[in-house]
């Protein structure tokens, strides 16, 4: 049986076991197409059924979350924790509060997290969780009551040596504070059981910036590998949360020109480039007032395009930093036509599979999320270390460590993704998949059948 037939057979079985979970299917297939030929060359991985075992979560916890809104009405949501793989360390992955949250999305995110965490070379496994709760429009007291109710169940399944959640979409510093406060109350301990905490009670410098900064560092490494750099590049960034804002901040500091930011309503286009002063205004808009990005256009007199993403804007580099599958095949063709040189995934799986092929066929430098946005979990793992050691590293120390982690990830991608004919030509998707898989697979082989 050839590799294509093997992949189709493998995916057919996975889809039967996980019906209707399209996001999970997409994530697994993207990995399987690169990893299965590698597995075929390693008898131990075949004998131990490593890939089959790796696509089954260790456990999934689903629970009801009951809370009372400000009008005294009892509300019910569904909470989840998907603990996917702990072969190389405690489960580690974010919590997402958003109406779109379902089991398929969390399994896709948890599966991706296995490889992302492995690539950091830090001792953390893969997990993801969350709830179909929407914090948007809720009062602080409503969010607090929901977080406390959510943690009433989740606390039974987490801990510093078991599972260490962090934030994700809809779970920022406010939510982390409420979640950790309830965990501390229930567990009667002050440990590193959650990351993304405030500096004042065990958090880490550079945590909120880490995913955006790390994505820029990775893309810079890709450009350096082909004797190029960031300075003077025109960059399109989607989103306006932490990832997008700190991607833009780091790009600006390195001499690139950022011309867009967006939210779910539309995007702004600033032809002259967003500078530090304008970005500081966005941070206050989004982090303090929780406003909409169209207000930026009103404030600074730039163009606002409602109901669309920024992918028709001509650019050298693109940084999708909002959500999954935000770049379609048509968007990819438009970006390539407009001269795109490179793309770094700040969000998780923001590019549809057919769009990835467009970028690869055009030889665009393409950085998959499991490599490019691993900076967030890398600094989360460093927060765990600081909590265990009861110390706090400086901002400069942590940014230096983050740069080292992203360079190491890039180098591993080059090792496993380089063309034999041309070392400058790298398939970063393949490199990230194989490098991430190998470390976890070797640990699973060593443990025997567990």
C-alpha positions as CSV (number, residue, x, y, z in Angstrom):
1,X,0.0,0.0,0.0
2,X,1.5,3.4,-1.0
3,X,1.6,6.4,1.4
4,X,-1.5,8.1,-0.2
5,X,-3.6,5.0,0.3
6,X,-2.3,4.6,3.9
7,X,-3.2,8.2,4.7
8,X,-6.7,7.8,3.2
9,X,-7.3,4.6,5.2
10,X,-6.0,6.2,8.4
11,X,-8.2,9.3,7.9
12,X,-11.2,7.2,7.1
13,X,-10.9,5.3,10.4
14,X,-10.3,8.5,12.3
15,X,-13.4,10.2,10.8
16,X,-15.6,7.2,11.7
17,X,-14.4,7.3,15.3
18,X,-14.9,11.1,15.4
19,X,-17.9,11.9,13.2
20,X,-18.7,15.5,12.4
21,X,-15.5,16.9,13.9
22,X,-14.3,18.7,10.8
23,X,-11.7,21.0,12.5
24,X,-10.2,18.0,14.3
25,X,-10.1,16.0,11.0
26,X,-8.4,18.9,9.3
27,X,-5.7,19.2,12.0
28,X,-4.9,15.5,12.0
29,X,-4.8,15.1,8.2
30,X,-2.3,18.0,8.0
31,X,0.0,16.2,10.4
32,X,-0.6,12.7,9.0
33,X,0.4,13.6,5.4
34,X,3.9,14.6,6.6
35,X,4.3,12.1,9.5
36,X,3.1,8.8,8.0
37,X,6.0,8.5,5.5
38,X,8.3,9.2,8.4
39,X,6.6,6.6,10.6
40,X,6.9,4.1,7.7
41,X,10.7,4.5,7.9
42,X,10.8,3.7,11.7
43,X,9.6,0.2,12.6
44,X,9.2,1.0,16.3
45,X,6.7,3.7,15.6
46,X,4.7,1.3,13.5
47,X,4.8,-1.6,16.0
48,X,3.7,0.7,18.9
49,X,0.9,2.3,16.9
50,X,2.2,5.7,17.9
51,X,0.2,7.9,15.5
52,X,-3.0,6.0,16.2
53,X,-2.5,6.4,19.9
54,X,-1.4,10.1,19.5
55,X,-4.7,11.0,17.9
56,X,-6.8,9.7,20.8
57,X,-7.0,12.0,23.8
58,X,-5.9,10.5,27.1
59,X,-9.2,11.8,28.5
60,X,-12.0,14.3,27.9
61,X,-13.9,15.9,30.7
62,X,-17.3,17.6,29.8
63,X,-19.3,19.3,32.5
64,X,-22.2,21.6,33.2
65,X,-21.5,25.2,34.4
66,X,-24.3,26.9,36.2
67,X,-24.2,30.5,37.2
68,X,-26.5,33.4,38.0
69,X,-26.5,36.6,35.8
70,X,-27.0,40.2,37.1
71,X,-30.8,39.9,36.7
72,X,-31.0,36.8,38.9
73,X,-31.5,34.4,36.1
74,X,-29.9,31.0,36.3
75,X,-27.8,30.3,33.2
76,X,-26.2,27.0,32.1
77,X,-23.1,26.5,29.8
78,X,-21.0,23.5,28.9
79,X,-17.4,23.3,30.0
80,X,-14.6,21.1,28.6
81,X,-11.1,19.9,29.2
82,X,-9.4,17.8,26.6
83,X,-6.2,16.3,28.1
84,X,-4.6,15.0,24.9
85,X,-1.0,13.8,25.7
86,X,1.4,14.0,28.7
87,X,4.3,11.9,27.3
88,X,6.8,14.7,27.8
89,X,5.3,16.6,30.7
90,X,2.1,17.9,32.5
91,X,-0.8,18.8,30.2
92,X,-0.5,22.4,29.0
93,X,-2.9,24.4,26.9
94,X,-5.3,27.3,27.0
95,X,-8.9,27.8,28.0
96,X,-11.2,29.4,25.4
97,X,-14.5,31.1,26.3
98,X,-16.5,31.7,23.1
99,X,-19.9,30.7,21.7
100,X,-18.2,28.7,18.9
101,X,-16.4,26.3,21.4
102,X,-17.3,22.7,20.8
103,X,-15.5,19.3,21.1
104,X,-14.2,19.4,17.5
105,X,-12.5,22.7,18.0
106,X,-11.0,21.8,21.3
107,X,-9.7,18.5,20.0
108,X,-8.1,20.2,17.1
109,X,-6.5,22.8,19.4
110,X,-5.4,20.1,21.9
111,X,-3.9,17.9,19.1
112,X,-2.0,20.9,17.7
113,X,-0.8,21.8,21.2
114,X,1.0,18.4,21.5
115,X,3.3,19.3,18.6
116,X,3.6,23.0,19.5
117,X,4.6,22.2,23.1
118,X,7.0,19.5,21.9
119,X,8.7,21.9,19.5
120,X,9.6,24.3,22.3
121,X,11.8,21.6,23.8
122,X,10.2,22.3,27.2
123,X,8.7,19.5,29.3
124,X,5.0,20.1,28.7
125,X,2.3,17.9,27.1
126,X,-0.8,19.0,25.1
127,X,-4.3,19.9,26.2
128,X,-7.1,22.5,25.6
129,X,-10.3,23.4,27.2
130,X,-13.0,26.1,27.6
131,X,-16.7,26.7,27.4
132,X,-19.4,28.0,25.1
133,X,-19.7,31.1,27.3
134,X,-19.3,34.5,25.7
135,X,-17.7,37.1,28.1
136,X,-18.4,39.9,25.6
137,X,-21.1,42.2,27.0
138,X,-21.1,40.6,30.4
139,X,-20.4,42.6,33.6
140,X,-17.3,41.9,35.6
141,X,-19.5,40.2,38.3
142,X,-21.1,38.0,35.7
143,X,-17.7,36.9,34.4
144,X,-16.5,36.3,37.9
145,X,-19.5,34.1,38.8
146,X,-19.1,32.1,35.6
147,X,-15.3,31.6,36.2
148,X,-15.9,30.5,39.8
149,X,-18.5,28.0,38.7
150,X,-16.3,26.7,35.9
151,X,-13.4,26.2,38.3
152,X,-15.6,24.4,40.8
153,X,-15.4,21.4,38.4
154,X,-12.1,22.0,36.6
155,X,-10.1,22.1,39.8
156,X,-10.5,18.4,40.3
157,X,-8.6,17.7,37.1
158,X,-5.7,20.2,37.1
159,X,-2.6,21.0,39.2
160,X,1.1,22.1,38.7
161,X,2.2,18.5,38.0
162,X,-0.9,17.3,36.3
163,X,-2.5,19.9,34.0
164,X,-1.7,23.7,33.8
165,X,-4.2,25.7,31.8
166,X,-3.6,29.2,30.5
167,X,-5.7,31.8,28.7
168,X,-6.9,31.8,25.1
169,X,-9.7,33.6,23.2
170,X,-12.1,35.2,25.7
171,X,-9.8,34.4,28.6
172,X,-7.6,37.3,29.4
173,X,-6.1,38.7,32.6
174,X,-9.5,39.4,34.2
175,X,-10.7,35.8,33.6
176,X,-7.4,34.3,34.7
177,X,-7.5,36.2,37.9
178,X,-11.0,35.0,38.8
179,X,-10.1,31.4,37.8
180,X,-6.9,31.3,39.8
181,X,-8.5,32.9,42.8
182,X,-11.2,30.2,42.9
183,X,-8.6,27.4,42.3
184,X,-6.5,28.7,45.2
185,X,-9.5,28.9,47.4
186,X,-10.6,25.3,46.6
187,X,-7.1,23.7,46.6
188,X,-5.8,25.7,49.6
189,X,-2.5,26.0,47.9
190,X,-0.6,28.8,46.0
191,X,1.0,26.9,43.2
192,X,1.6,27.3,39.5
193,X,-1.6,25.6,38.5
194,X,-2.6,28.3,36.0
195,X,-0.4,30.5,33.8
196,X,-1.0,34.0,32.5
197,X,-1.4,35.3,36.0
198,X,-0.7,38.9,37.0
199,X,3.0,39.7,37.8
200,X,1.7,40.6,41.3
201,X,0.7,37.0,42.1
202,X,3.0,34.6,40.3
203,X,2.8,35.7,36.7
204,X,5.6,36.2,34.2
205,X,7.0,39.2,32.3
206,X,6.5,39.0,28.5
207,X,3.6,36.5,28.9
208,X,1.0,38.6,27.1
209,X,3.4,39.6,24.4
210,X,5.0,36.2,23.9
211,X,2.8,34.7,21.1
212,X,3.1,37.9,19.0
213,X,6.8,38.5,19.7
214,X,7.5,34.8,19.1
215,X,5.7,34.8,15.7
216,X,7.8,37.8,14.6
217,X,11.0,36.1,15.8
218,X,10.2,33.0,13.8
219,X,9.4,34.9,10.6
220,X,12.6,36.9,11.0
221,X,14.5,33.6,11.3
222,X,12.8,32.4,8.0
223,X,13.8,35.6,6.3
224,X,17.4,35.4,7.6
225,X,17.7,31.8,6.3
226,X,17.2,33.2,2.8
227,X,19.4,36.3,3.5
228,X,16.6,38.7,4.0
229,X,15.1,40.6,6.9
230,X,12.1,42.5,8.3
231,X,13.2,46.1,7.9
232,X,11.1,48.0,5.3
233,X,8.6,45.1,4.8
234,X,4.9,46.0,4.5
235,X,2.9,43.8,6.9
236,X,-0.8,42.9,7.1
237,X,-2.0,41.8,10.6
238,X,-5.4,40.5,11.4
239,X,-7.0,40.7,14.8
240,X,-6.6,43.2,17.6
241,X,-6.2,41.1,20.6
242,X,-2.9,40.3,22.4
243,X,-1.4,38.3,19.6
244,X,-2.1,40.9,16.9
245,X,-1.1,43.9,19.0
246,X,2.2,42.5,20.1
247,X,2.9,41.1,16.7
248,X,2.5,44.7,15.4
249,X,4.6,46.1,18.3
250,X,7.5,43.9,17.5
251,X,7.3,44.4,13.8
252,X,7.3,48.2,14.2
253,X,10.3,48.0,16.5
254,X,12.2,46.0,13.8
255,X,11.5,48.6,11.1
256,X,8.6,46.9,9.3
257,X,5.4,48.8,8.4
258,X,2.1,47.5,9.8
259,X,-0.9,48.7,7.8
260,X,-3.9,46.7,9.1
261,X,-5.6,45.5,12.3
262,X,-9.1,43.9,12.5
263,X,-11.8,42.5,14.6
264,X,-14.9,40.4,13.9
265,X,-16.7,43.5,12.4
266,X,-14.0,44.5,9.8
267,X,-10.6,45.9,9.4
268,X,-8.7,49.3,9.3
269,X,-6.2,50.1,6.6
270,X,-3.6,52.7,7.5
271,X,-1.6,53.2,4.4
272,X,1.1,55.2,6.2
273,X,1.6,52.6,8.8
274,X,0.6,52.2,12.4
275,X,3.2,53.7,14.7
276,X,3.9,53.3,18.4
277,X,1.5,56.1,19.4
278,X,-1.4,54.7,17.4
279,X,-0.7,51.2,18.7
280,X,-0.8,52.5,22.3
281,X,-4.2,53.9,21.5
282,X,-5.4,50.5,20.2
283,X,-4.2,48.9,23.4
284,X,-6.3,51.2,25.5
285,X,-9.2,50.7,23.1
286,X,-9.2,46.9,23.2
287,X,-7.7,46.1,26.6
288,X,-9.3,48.8,28.7
289,X,-12.5,50.0,27.0
290,X,-13.1,46.7,25.0
291,X,-14.1,48.9,22.0
292,X,-14.3,48.1,18.3
293,X,-11.5,48.6,15.8
294,X,-13.7,50.9,13.6
295,X,-13.1,53.5,16.3
296,X,-9.4,53.7,15.2
297,X,-10.5,54.7,11.7
298,X,-12.7,57.5,13.3
299,X,-9.9,58.7,15.5
300,X,-7.1,58.7,12.9
301,X,-9.0,59.3,9.7
302,X,-8.0,56.1,8.0
303,X,-10.0,53.6,5.9
304,X,-12.3,51.1,7.6
305,X,-13.7,48.1,5.6
306,X,-16.6,46.4,7.3
307,X,-17.4,42.7,7.1
308,X,-14.1,41.6,5.5
309,X,-10.6,40.5,6.4
310,X,-7.5,42.4,5.3
311,X,-6.2,39.9,2.8
312,X,-6.7,42.0,-0.4
313,X,-4.3,44.6,0.9
314,X,-0.9,44.4,-0.9
315,X,1.8,43.3,1.4
316,X,5.2,41.6,1.8
317,X,4.3,39.7,4.9
318,X,1.0,38.5,6.4
319,X,0.3,37.6,10.1
320,X,-3.2,36.0,10.5
321,X,-3.7,36.5,14.3
322,X,-7.4,36.2,14.8
323,X,-9.0,32.7,14.5
324,X,-9.0,29.4,12.6
325,X,-9.6,29.2,8.9
326,X,-9.7,33.0,8.3
327,X,-7.7,32.8,5.1
328,X,-9.5,31.0,2.2
329,X,-8.0,29.6,-1.0
330,X,-9.2,32.7,-2.8
331,X,-7.6,35.0,-0.2
332,X,-4.3,33.1,-0.6
333,X,-4.4,33.5,-4.4
334,X,-5.0,37.3,-3.9
335,X,-2.1,37.5,-1.4
336,X,0.3,35.7,-3.8
337,X,-0.9,37.8,-6.7
338,X,-0.1,40.9,-4.7
339,X,3.5,39.8,-4.0
340,X,3.4,38.0,-0.6
341,X,6.8,36.8,0.4
342,X,6.1,35.2,3.8
343,X,3.3,34.4,6.3
344,X,3.4,33.6,10.0
345,X,0.4,32.0,11.7
346,X,-0.2,33.9,14.9
347,X,-3.5,32.2,15.4
348,X,-4.2,28.4,15.5
349,X,-4.8,27.0,12.0
350,X,-5.9,30.3,10.5
351,X,-5.2,29.1,6.9
352,X,-7.5,26.6,5.2
353,X,-5.7,23.5,3.9
354,X,-6.4,24.4,0.2
355,X,-4.9,27.9,0.9
356,X,-1.8,26.3,2.4
357,X,-1.2,24.5,-0.9
358,X,-1.5,27.8,-2.7
359,X,1.3,29.3,-0.6
360,X,3.5,26.3,-0.8
361,X,3.1,26.1,-4.6
362,X,4.1,29.7,-4.9
363,X,7.1,29.1,-2.6
364,X,5.9,31.6,-0.1
365,X,7.8,31.3,3.2
366,X,5.0,29.8,5.2
367,X,5.2,29.3,9.0
368,X,2.5,27.0,10.5
369,X,1.0,27.9,13.9
370,X,2.5,25.0,15.8
371,X,5.9,26.5,15.1
372,X,5.2,30.3,14.7
373,X,2.9,30.8,17.6
374,X,4.7,28.5,20.1
375,X,6.1,31.6,21.9
376,X,3.0,31.9,24.1
377,X,3.2,28.4,25.5
378,X,7.0,28.7,25.8
379,X,6.7,31.6,28.2
380,X,3.8,29.9,29.9
381,X,6.2,27.0,30.6
382,X,8.8,29.4,31.8
383,X,6.1,30.8,34.2
384,X,5.6,27.3,35.6
385,X,9.4,27.1,36.2
386,X,9.5,30.5,37.9
387,X,6.5,29.4,40.1
388,X,8.3,26.2,41.1
389,X,11.5,28.0,41.9
390,X,9.7,30.9,43.7
391,X,11.5,33.5,41.6
392,X,10.8,36.0,38.8
393,X,13.1,36.5,35.8
394,X,13.4,39.9,34.3
395,X,11.8,41.1,31.1
396,X,15.1,41.1,29.2
397,X,16.0,37.6,30.4
398,X,12.6,36.2,29.3
399,X,12.7,37.9,25.9
400,X,16.2,36.6,25.3
401,X,15.0,33.1,26.3
402,X,12.0,33.4,24.0
403,X,14.3,34.4,21.1
404,X,16.4,31.3,21.8
405,X,13.3,29.0,21.8
406,X,12.0,30.4,18.5
407,X,15.4,30.0,16.9
408,X,15.6,26.5,18.1
409,X,12.2,25.7,16.7
410,X,13.2,27.2,13.4
411,X,16.4,25.2,13.2
412,X,14.5,22.0,14.0
413,X,12.1,22.8,11.2
414,X,15.0,23.3,8.8
415,X,16.5,20.0,9.9
416,X,13.4,18.0,9.1
417,X,11.9,20.1,6.3
418,X,14.9,21.1,4.1
419,X,15.0,20.0,0.5
420,X,17.8,17.6,-0.3
421,X,18.6,19.6,-3.4
422,X,18.5,23.1,-1.9
423,X,19.0,23.7,1.8
424,X,17.5,27.2,1.5
425,X,14.2,25.7,0.4
426,X,12.3,24.5,3.5
427,X,8.9,23.0,3.9
428,X,8.2,24.4,7.4
429,X,4.9,22.5,7.7
430,X,6.7,19.2,7.2
431,X,9.6,20.2,9.4
432,X,7.4,21.3,12.3
433,X,5.2,18.2,12.1
434,X,8.1,15.7,12.1
435,X,10.2,17.5,14.7
436,X,7.2,17.8,17.0
437,X,6.1,14.3,16.5
438,X,9.5,12.7,17.0
439,X,10.1,13.9,20.5
440,X,6.7,12.8,21.7
441,X,6.8,9.5,19.8
442,X,10.2,8.6,21.3
443,X,8.9,9.1,24.8
444,X,5.8,7.0,24.1
445,X,8.0,4.2,22.7
446,X,10.2,4.3,25.8
447,X,7.1,4.0,28.1
448,X,5.8,0.9,26.4
449,X,2.0,0.5,25.8
450,X,0.3,2.8,28.2
